[in-house]
Amino acid sequence: MTRPPHLIAPLTALNFPSDTPLRLPHLCHWLEDRHIRQLATEDRGPLRAEQPEALRSYLLELNASDELIEVASAGDANFRVCTWLCSLALHYAYGDNKDAIETKAAAASSSSTASDLLAADDADVLGLAAALGITPGATATDTLQAAVKAARQRPRPAPPPAAPPPKRPATSPAASAADSAASRAPRASRVPLAGLGEAAFPLGFETGGSEALDAACRVLRMLHVQHLRRLQDAVNTAIVSMQEYTANPRTDARLGRVGR
């Protein structure tokens, strides 16, 4: 079986031989011998003999899902079983070497500084120091730290003055009287705003110029938006209901507050 791209890194981390063909029965007992170690040494004989029933029993021993066991038994998509076994092996490998791995990662993190990436006389670093008026340090890290400190100490520029509001144009007494009369008019006499009809609803795509088809698609899109709105309301209601049982402090949506 050709190695999928997503398995190359896990197999390399587990030190699986690169010149060994990737076969599920072989990978299974190889991982068991070196990383997983679920079975006793004397009980690994059937697994090493690559017996079909031994693989199924081994997956049952590892509490694999029924779907994964059926896939392994059918011989289809074995890379799914390989991926699951590699993930489990990486979990055990990390548990066995946790202290060494974290110590190595911390050492690599502390040793990786700007000095490893930039030279002390780098043109950009020296230009930054000159712009801030600071003396370059012995290393790029020292210069950058001094630049950060100097930048924080620089006074912030004052915000620009706000523009005065525009003056209202002078109106004649007749116009003022008309505006006052319009403001005192009853609501029934005012022209209502036009609603959002189907012609104003954006279609979002083209159908070839058929007005009937555009109208039908526009109605379908309106119904789809309405369905999404109802779905969102249902999701919000479900979230509130779950929070009433799981929130700590307890959430009471009816009171609009959290806690008692």
N, C-alpha and C positions, 0 to 999 in steps of 0.2 A: 504494500500500500504506500503510495506516494505521501510524503509528509506534507500536511497542509501548512500554509504560512503561519497560522496562529499557534502551531505546536512546535515550531522550531526553537523559539526562545525557552519555553518550559523544558523541553528535552535537553537543551544545552545546559540549563541551570541544574538539571538533575544528573548531568554527566552521562547521558545515554550515548553510547558509541555512535558516532556520525556515519560510520561505514556499515552499520547493522540495519538490514531492512526493517521497516516498521510494520510488525505484525502484532495484532492484539494479543494472542495467546503468549507470545514471547515477551511483549512489554508487560503483560500482567504479572508473570512470575518474576521478571527482572525488577520491577518496582517493589514487589512484595519482599524479595530477598534484601534489597538495599535501603528502602525508605519506609515502606508502610509497616511491615512486620506484624501483620494481624494474626497470622497463624504460627503455631509452633513449628520449629524447623523440621521435625519428623512428619508433620502433617502437610508439607508442601509438595510431596511426591506427585500426586495427581495433577497439581497445577503445573509443575515443571514438565510433566509428560504431555502437557497441552491437551488434556482430555476435555471434550466439549462440556460434559456435565460439571467438571471441576470449575470451569469459568463461571457457570451459573451459580454454583454453590458459594463460590468466593464472593461474587457480587451480593448475594444474599447475606453473607457474613459481614460485609461492609455496609449493610443497610442501604443499598442502592435502591432507586425507585423502581417500581414495577415496569414502567415504560422503558427505562434503561436496560433492565434485564431482558425484556422482550426483544429490544433492538439487538442486543448482544447474541441472543439465541438465534435470531433470524439471519444474522450475518450481514445485515444492511447497516450502512452508515456507521461503521466501526469507529470512525474518528470521533464520534460523540462519546463513546465509551472511553477511548484513549484520552480525550480531553478531561473527562471526569476523573479518571485515575491519576492523570498528571497533576490536576488541581489538588487532589487528596494527598498525593505524595509530596507536593510542595508545602502543603500545610504541615505535615509531619517533619519534613526536613527543616523548616523554619523553627518549629518547636524544639528540635534537637540542638540547633545551633543558634538560638535566639541571641544569647549574650555576645557571641563572637560576631554575628552579623551586625548587631546594633553598635558594637564598639568600632567595627570597621567603617560603618556608615558615618558615625560621629567624627572619626578621624579624617575621613575624606571631606566631610563638610567643613571642618575647621581649617583644613589646609588649603581649601579652594578659596582664594581671595582675589582681589583685583590685581594684586602683584603678579599672579600667575597668568593674567590675561593682558595686562597693559604694562608697558615699560614706564619707568619714572619720568623719562623725557618725552613721553608721547605728546604729539603736537596738540591733540584735543585736550589732554589733561592740563598742559601748560597754558593753553588758551583760556580754559575755564578759570585757572588760578589768576591769570592776568585780568580777566573781566571782573573778578570779585575783589581784586586788590590784595591777594594773599601770597605768601611766600611758598613756593612748591616744597613738598616734603621729600624725605629720602626715598620713599616709595610712592607708587600710584595710590595705594590705599591711604597713606597719610594725607596726600593732597586732596583726595576725594572727601575724606572725613573733615578736613579743614574747610573745604568748599561748602559742605552741608552746614557746618556750624556758622560760617559767615553768611550764608544765604538766609538762615533763620534769624539772624540778628539784624539784617537790613530792614529799615523801616518800610512799611507798606505805602505805596502811593495813595494819596487822597483820592476819593472817588470824584468824578467830574460833577459839577453842579447840575442839579436837575433843571431841565428846561421849564420855563414858566408855562402855565397852561395858556392856550391860545384865547385871545379875547373873542367874546361873542360879538358878531356883527350887530350894529345898531339897527333896531327895528322901528318902523313907523308906528304911531299910536293906533292906526287902523289895523296893522298886522298884529300888534299886541292884543287888541281887543278880540280879533278873530281867533288867536291861539287860546285865549282865556275861555272863550265860548266853546271851543272844541274840547278843552280839558274838562269843562263842566257838563258836557253832553252825556246822556245815559249810554250805558254799554250797548244796548240794543241797536242804537243808531250808528255804531261804529262798524267798519267793514272787517269781518273776521279774517284771520290769516288763512291762506290756502293750505289744504292738507297735502300730504305726500301721497300722491296717487301713483298708479302703476306706471304711468308714463314717465314720472320723475324718478322712479326707482332704478338705480344703476344695474344694467344687465351684466357688465363685466367681461363679456366676450361677444363674438360675432357669429351669426348663424347663416350669413350669406345674403342678407337683405330682405328676408321674408318677414313682413310685419306680423303675420299670424304666428309664425314660429317664435319671433322675438317676444310677443305677448305671452305665449305659453311658457317659454323659458323663464320670463320674468316672474310669472305667477309661481312656478315651481321653486324659484329661488326665494321668493317671499315665504313660501311654506317651509322651506328648508331652514331659513333664519328663525322662523317661529318655533320650529322643532328644536333647534339648538338652544333657544332661549328657555324652553320648557325643560330640556335636559339639564341645563346649567342650574335652573331652580331646583330640580330634583337632587342634583349633586350637592348643592349648598344645604338643602334640608337634611340629606344623609350625613354630611359633615357635622352639622350642628347636633344631630341626634347622637352621633358617636362621641362628640365632645362632652355631652352631658353624662356619659358613662366613664370616659377616660380622662377628662381634664382634671388637673389638680393645681390650683383650687378649681372647684366645680364651676362650670359656665352655665348661667341661666339666660337663655336667649330671650325669654319673655321680658326680663327685667333690663336687658341691655347692659349687663355688668358681669364681672368675673368675681367669684367669691361669695361669701354670705352677706 
